[in-house]
Structure formats: structure tokens, C-alpha cells
Amino acid sequence: MKCAFCKRDLPKLGHVTYVKSNGDILRFCSSKCHKSFLMGRDPRRKKWVTKQEK
């Protein structure tokens, strides 16, 4: 499984799970990714996020 923000592989333990009100489940590799998502940041504009391949 991949992080919903930075698309890195999730660790076996210690990841953050977020459930939206419509039932969607988002998983984050760290609290840094979780907080960035909640603040509405764009992952494409962050230098520490790996670039997504097409």
C-alpha cells in the first residue's frame, strides 16, 4: 500500500489512518504527510515528496 500524500510505501507499523465522512480510507506514512493533507497542501509543490512516474 502507498501513502495517500507522498506515494511512498507504508511501514508495517506506525502509519496514520484517516477515514473521511463519506467512508473513504486514506493512509499516511507519517504525521507530516497527514498534517500536510489536512492543511490542503499540494504534494507536487513539496520538494520532499517523490515525483510520481507516469
C-alpha positions in Angstrom: 0.0 0.0 0.0 1.1 3.6 -0.6 0.8 6.8 1.3 -2.1 9.0 0.1 0.1 12.1 0.1 3.6 11.2 -0.9 3.0 7.8 -2.5 5.8 6.1 -0.5 5.3 2.5 0.7 3.6 2.4 4.1 5.6 0.9 7.1 4.1 -2.2 8.6 3.6 -0.4 11.9 3.2 3.3 12.8 1.2 4.6 9.8 -1.7 7.0 10.2 -5.2 6.0 9.0 -7.8 8.7 8.2 -11.4 8.0 7.5 -13.4 10.7 5.6 -17.1 11.3 6.3 -18.1 9.6 3.0 -16.3 6.4 4.0 -13.1 6.8 2.1 -10.0 5.5 3.9 -6.7 7.3 3.5 -3.4 6.0 4.9 -0.4 8.2 5.5 3.2 7.1 6.1 3.8 9.8 8.8 2.1 12.6 10.7 4.0 15.0 8.4 2.0 13.7 5.4 -1.2 13.6 7.4 -0.9 17.2 8.6 0.1 18.4 5.1 -3.0 16.8 3.6 -5.3 18.3 6.2 -3.8 21.8 5.5 -4.6 21.4 1.8 -1.1 21.4 0.6 -0.3 20.2 -2.9 2.2 17.3 -2.9 3.6 18.3 -6.3 4.9 21.6 -4.8 6.8 19.9 -2.0 10.5 19.1 -2.5 10.5 16.1 -0.1 7.7 14.3 -1.9 9.0 11.8 -4.5 8.0 12.6 -8.1 5.3 10.3 -9.5 6.1 8.4 -12.6 3.5 8.1 -15.4 
